[in-house]
């Protein structure tokens, strides 16, 4: 192995592989199956290693890896939908959840990661608030990264995130107490 490949491998191990447990936990929430989650993490790490030279050192490696994980999961959802066979009636053998995944793969991630109550509350948020809350709280992006993604100032991201979380708290307060997430005042 030449010095360049050895340096690449060492940097990848030091910076990217430290996030493996977090990647696995998220992949498990997405897939709800340990073997599928492990496959998803392996695919994510393989893609990340292949693209390691394009990663900008000093930026948020964790957010970069989670974006690759999310994109890998979305690709898997799309592939599995395309691979479905058709019945003689012309109806696909696809569950309603998979049908939704084909039309909105990012939506299925939210549905798998969260309970029905939380998904319903997220759906009620205005689009601008919802997008910022999902990017911050589910994907773990920084304010700056969210601002770049949605094309608005960091202050607007902070405001939308605060308002979105406040609306979720108002709607989900009782649910959170029932689940033991926080105690009644």
ChimeraX attribute file (.defattr): number of C-alpha atoms within 10 A of each C-alpha:
attribute: neighborCount
match mode: 1-to-1
recipient: residues
	/A:1	5
	/A:2	6
	/A:3	8
	/A:4	9
	/A:5	10
	/A:6	11
	/A:7	11
	/A:8	13
	/A:9	13
	/A:10	12
	/A:11	14
	/A:12	18
	/A:13	13
	/A:14	10
	/A:15	13
	/A:16	18
	/A:17	14
	/A:18	12
	/A:19	15
	/A:20	17
	/A:21	11
	/A:22	13
	/A:23	24
	/A:24	20
	/A:25	15
	/A:26	22
	/A:27	27
	/A:28	20
	/A:29	18
	/A:30	23
	/A:31	18
	/A:32	14
	/A:33	12
	/A:34	14
	/A:35	11
	/A:36	15
	/A:37	21
	/A:38	18
	/A:39	14
	/A:40	25
	/A:41	27
	/A:42	16
	/A:43	16
	/A:44	24
	/A:45	21
	/A:46	12
	/A:47	15
	/A:48	20
	/A:49	17
	/A:50	10
	/A:51	10
	/A:52	17
	/A:53	11
	/A:54	9
	/A:55	13
	/A:56	10
	/A:57	11
	/A:58	6
	/A:59	10
	/A:60	14
	/A:61	17
	/A:62	20
	/A:63	16
	/A:64	18
	/A:65	22
	/A:66	22
	/A:67	16
	/A:68	19
	/A:69	26
	/A:70	22
	/A:71	15
	/A:72	18
	/A:73	24
	/A:74	21
	/A:75	14
	/A:76	14
	/A:77	22
	/A:78	18
	/A:79	12
	/A:80	14
	/A:81	19
	/A:82	10
	/A:83	9
	/A:84	11
	/A:85	12
	/A:86	11
	/A:87	9
	/A:88	7
	/A:89	6
	/A:90	8
	/A:91	9
	/A:92	13
	/A:93	13
	/A:94	15
	/A:95	10
	/A:96	9
	/A:97	13
	/A:98	17
	/A:99	17
	/A:100	14
	/A:101	20
	/A:102	21
	/A:103	12
	/A:104	14
	/A:105	22
	/A:106	16
	/A:107	15
	/A:108	21
	/A:109	21
	/A:110	18
	/A:111	18
	/A:112	16
	/A:113	18
	/A:114	16
	/A:115	10
	/A:116	12
	/A:117	12
	/A:118	18
	/A:119	15
	/A:120	14
	/A:121	16
	/A:122	24
	/A:123	11
	/A:124	14
	/A:125	17
	/A:126	12
	/A:127	12
	/A:128	14
	/A:129	20
	/A:130	21
	/A:131	19
	/A:132	27
	/A:133	26
	/A:134	17
	/A:135	19
	/A:136	18
	/A:137	12
	/A:138	15
	/A:139	20
	/A:140	17
	/A:141	22
	/A:142	16
	/A:143	19
	/A:144	14
	/A:145	18
	/A:146	23
	/A:147	18
	/A:148	13
	/A:149	13
	/A:150	13
	/A:151	11
	/A:152	12
	/A:153	13
	/A:154	16
	/A:155	12
	/A:156	15
	/A:157	26
	/A:158	18
	/A:159	13
	/A:160	19
	/A:161	23
	/A:162	15
	/A:163	16
	/A:164	23
	/A:165	19
	/A:166	12
	/A:167	18
	/A:168	18
	/A:169	14
	/A:170	11
	/A:171	17
	/A:172	17
	/A:173	16
	/A:174	15
	/A:175	14
	/A:176	15
	/A:177	13
	/A:178	12
	/A:179	10
	/A:180	10
	/A:181	11
	/A:182	12
	/A:183	11
	/A:184	10
	/A:185	4
